[in-house]
Amino acid sequence: MPLIQVKTSVSPPESTVIESLLTTLSGKLAGHLGKPESYVMTSFDADVKMTFAGTFDPVCYLEIKSIGSMSPSQTESMSKDFCQVIEDKLGVAKNRIYIEFADAKGSMWGWNGRTF
């Protein structure tokens, strides 16, 4: 059930760029967590009114959730990888990207009429 949500203040790029971003993040998240990509969900929200360091310069917030626990080495590796992807695909500087990692209990995540 890994999930990665992207919220950014930048204007929406062309749909092909969004699709490329989401499929790239999906594959990378599955790889980092060692989970099947068939369970990974991605989402993208652009043009969100956001500030960082008191300015409206381009900014991005990512939220990553997964059942189980993510180790510090995994989150560090994901932070480096995903910040680079966001910078490359959306042009948001790495120092204007926050990522929140959250471990979820299986009983707190529903799918297909049941919980994990």
C-alpha angles and dihedrals in degrees: 000000000000112000131193120187122189121200119178141169093221120105114261111274122217114301091249090059091049092048091049091048094050096045091047092051091045094054094043093048091051090049095048092049098037091233129131113269088224087079098045120107125192133188136184130202119181134183091037112160102244140154131201125185088359096299138101093224112135111297137172136200123196126192118198121188129178138166111251126022130309115214123228090249090053094049092046091051092046092049092054093044099044095043088055092049092050092047091049097044102034104022095236111146114244091238089061096055125094122190124196116200117199130183114212130202113238091234090058096057122071129202136160094003096308141061131256 
